[in-house]
């Protein structure tokens, strides 16, 4: 009968962590050039390790939004003009527009009317020779039924991106969402379970995909010669970098993640 009260999940720990960053004078540790600073500052790298470990994943790539993470994921998979990316018809617009950034064609699959999740039967009907990837959305914290999706992906050699914006630490048959496909992308936007104001993070167990997302995140074209990099697809990079203040807040949020998600 009345709106939910606004909640503030910040306490003294986030305030103290932010203050340390401000006092250091170094609000971002990134440089768009090859070297140690290419991967960001110490808090960014610590947050990535904490988040990936929490979700039983090998690699974490922080970004400035979940939208940026989805774009980086599509690019990392090598999706090119004319490729088709199947997405659910019910999702946030960025799930589909991430494909459009690389001149791919988003193909809309129907959703299950009970769970609101992408319908595997609809996905199967939409597969063509040009299908490059499937993006599933774990909507409202409810995991997609992944077994039939994974079966389709294996049969047709299609990559899977998981949009986990609303589902941190959710599990499917004992395994964390975001680790079931090739890349999982999470939101750190201010109205999410774990937040840094704005931000996001992508997870993968594939070292090459992690590297490609890192390049897309941080002006990849400026470092490919020195790195060196052999696969140049989609490596005209963006500035998708997360700042040290946001990462410091994220570290403190992760320490109480279970309580925040339970609430």
C-alpha positions in Angstrom: 0.0 0.0 0.0 3.0 2.3 0.2 6.5 2.4 -1.4 9.3 0.4 0.2 11.5 2.6 2.3 14.9 3.6 0.8 17.8 1.7 2.2 21.4 2.7 2.7 23.7 -0.3 2.9 26.8 2.0 3.5 28.3 2.2 7.0 31.6 3.3 8.6 33.6 0.7 6.7 32.7 2.1 3.3 33.3 5.6 4.5 36.7 4.8 5.9 37.7 2.9 2.8 36.6 5.8 0.5 38.4 8.3 2.7 41.7 6.4 2.4 41.4 6.6 -1.4 40.7 10.3 -1.4 43.5 11.0 1.0 45.9 9.1 -1.3 45.0 11.4 -4.1 45.0 8.5 -6.6 41.3 8.0 -7.5 42.1 5.7 -10.5 45.1 3.4 -11.0 44.5 2.9 -14.7 46.7 3.9 -17.6 45.7 3.3 -21.2 49.2 2.0 -22.0 50.9 -1.3 -21.6 52.4 -1.9 -18.2 51.3 -2.8 -14.6 48.8 0.1 -14.6 47.0 -1.3 -17.6 45.1 -3.6 -15.2 44.1 -0.8 -12.8 44.9 0.1 -9.2 45.4 -2.1 -6.2 41.8 -1.9 -5.0 40.4 -2.6 -8.4 42.5 -5.7 -8.7 41.7 -6.8 -5.1 38.0 -6.4 -5.7 38.2 -8.5 -8.9 39.9 -11.3 -7.0 37.5 -11.2 -4.2 34.4 -11.2 -6.4 35.7 -14.0 -8.7 36.7 -16.2 -5.7 33.3 -15.6 -4.1 31.6 -16.9 -7.3 34.1 -19.8 -7.9 35.5 -18.2 -11.1 39.1 -17.9 -12.3 39.0 -14.4 -13.6 37.2 -11.2 -12.8 37.2 -8.1 -15.0 35.7 -5.0 -13.4 34.0 -2.4 -15.5 32.1 0.9 -15.0 28.6 -0.7 -15.5 26.9 -4.0 -16.3 26.1 -2.5 -19.7 29.8 -2.0 -20.3 30.4 -5.6 -19.2 27.9 -7.0 -21.6 29.5 -5.0 -24.5 32.9 -6.2 -23.5 31.6 -9.8 -23.3 30.1 -9.7 -26.8 33.2 -8.2 -28.2 35.5 -10.6 -26.4 33.7 -13.5 -28.1 34.6 -12.1 -31.5 31.0 -11.3 -32.5 31.2 -9.5 -35.9 28.8 -7.7 -38.2 26.0 -9.9 -39.4 26.4 -12.4 -36.6 23.2 -13.2 -34.6 22.9 -13.0 -30.9 19.9 -14.6 -29.3 18.5 -12.7 -26.3 15.4 -12.9 -24.2 12.4 -10.8 -25.2 12.0 -9.8 -21.5 15.2 -8.1 -20.2 16.9 -4.7 -19.8 17.6 -3.1 -23.1 21.4 -3.4 -22.7 21.2 -7.1 -23.1 20.2 -6.6 -26.7 22.1 -3.3 -27.5 25.4 -4.9 -26.5 25.1 -6.9 -29.7 24.2 -3.9 -31.8 27.4 -2.1 -30.7 29.3 -4.6 -32.8 26.8 -4.5 -35.7 25.4 -7.9 -34.7 21.7 -8.7 -34.9 19.8 -9.3 -31.7 17.3 -12.1 -32.2 14.5 -12.2 -29.5 13.6 -15.5 -28.0 10.3 -15.9 -26.0 10.3 -16.4 -22.2 8.7 -18.8 -19.9 5.5 -17.1 -18.6 6.0 -18.6 -15.1 9.7 -17.9 -14.5 10.1 -14.9 -17.0 13.4 -16.6 -18.1 14.4 -17.4 -21.7 12.6 -20.4 -23.1 15.0 -23.1 -24.4 12.4 -24.3 -26.9 12.1 -20.8 -28.4 16.0 -20.6 -28.5 16.3 -23.9 -30.4 13.9 -22.7 -33.1 15.9 -19.5 -33.7 19.3 -21.1 -34.3 20.8 -20.4 -37.7 24.2 -20.7 -39.3 24.9 -17.1 -38.2 24.1 -17.6 -34.5 27.2 -16.6 -32.6 26.0 -16.3 -29.0 23.1 -16.6 -26.6 22.6 -14.2 -23.8 20.5 -15.5 -20.9 19.2 -13.3 -18.1 18.8 -14.6 -14.6 15.8 -12.4 -13.9 14.6 -11.4 -10.4 17.3 -13.7 -8.9 15.8 -16.7 -10.5 18.3 -18.8 -12.4 17.6 -19.8 -16.0 17.1 -23.5 -16.6 20.6 -23.8 -18.0 21.0 -27.5 -18.9 18.9 -27.3 -22.1 20.6 -24.0 -23.1 24.0 -25.5 -22.6 23.0 -28.6 -24.6 22.0 -26.4 -27.5 25.2 -24.3 -27.2 27.4 -27.4 -27.3 25.5 -28.9 -30.3 25.9 -25.8 -32.4 29.2 -24.5 -31.0 27.6 -21.3 -29.7 28.9 -19.1 -26.9 26.8 -18.2 -23.8 26.8 -15.0 -21.9 25.0 -14.8 -18.6 23.4 -11.5 -17.6 23.5 -11.8 -13.8 22.7 -8.2 -12.9 19.9 -9.4 -10.5 21.4 -12.6 -9.3 24.7 -12.4 -7.4 25.5 -15.7 -5.6 22.4 -17.4 -7.0 23.0 -21.1 -7.8 21.8 -23.6 -10.4 22.2 -27.2 -9.4 24.9 -26.3 -6.9 26.9 -24.1 -9.3 27.0 -20.2 -9.1 25.3 -18.4 -12.0 27.9 -16.5 -14.0 30.1 -19.5 -14.2 27.8 -21.8 -16.2 28.4 -20.2 -19.6 31.5 -18.6 -21.2 31.1 -15.2 -19.5 28.9 -14.0 -16.7 28.2 -10.2 -16.1 27.1 -8.6 -12.9 25.8 -5.2 -12.0 27.1 -2.9 -9.2 24.5 -0.2 -9.8 23.1 1.5 -6.7 19.9 -0.4 -6.6 21.5 -3.8 -6.8 22.2 -6.2 -4.0 26.0 -5.4 -3.9 26.7 -1.9 -5.2 29.3 0.7 -5.7 27.0 3.5 -7.0 27.8 2.5 -10.6 29.8 -0.4 -11.8 29.9 -4.0 -13.0 32.1 -7.0 -13.2 32.5 -9.9 -15.7 33.5 -13.4 -14.8 35.1 -16.1 -16.9 37.2 -19.2 -16.6 38.8 -18.6 -19.9 42.1 -16.7 -19.8 41.9 -15.5 -23.4 38.3 -14.1 -22.9 39.4 -12.3 -19.7 42.4 -10.8 -21.6 40.1 -9.6 -24.5 37.7 -8.0 -22.1 40.6 -6.2 -20.3 41.7 -4.9 -23.7 38.2 -3.7 -24.7 37.8 -2.1 -21.2 41.0 0.0 -21.5 41.7 1.4 -25.0 43.0 -1.9 -26.4 44.2 -0.4 -29.7 46.8 1.6 -27.7 48.6 -1.5 -26.4 48.2 -4.4 -28.9 51.6 -3.7 -30.4 53.5 -3.9 -27.2 51.5 -6.6 -25.5 51.7 -8.2 -28.2 48.3 -9.3 -29.4 47.5 -11.5 -32.4 43.7 -11.5 -32.5 42.7 -7.9 -33.3 38.9 -8.4 -33.6 36.8 -5.9 -31.7 39.9 -4.4 -30.0 39.2 -0.8 -30.7 38.7 -0.3 -27.0 36.5 1.8 -24.8 37.0 3.4 -21.4 35.0 1.0 -19.2 37.4 1.4 -16.2 36.2 1.3 -12.6 37.7 3.8 -10.1 39.5 3.1 -6.9 36.8 4.7 -4.7 34.1 2.4 -6.3 36.4 -0.6 -5.9 37.1 0.3 -2.2 33.4 0.4 -1.6 32.9 -2.9 -3.4 35.5 -4.6 -1.2 33.5 -3.6 1.9 30.2 -4.6 0.3 31.5 -8.0 -0.5 32.4 -8.6 3.2 28.7 -8.4 4.0 27.3 -9.8 0.7 25.4 -12.7 2.2 23.5 -10.4 4.6 22.7 -7.9 1.8 21.4 -10.6 -0.5 19.4 -12.3 2.3 17.7 -9.0 3.0 
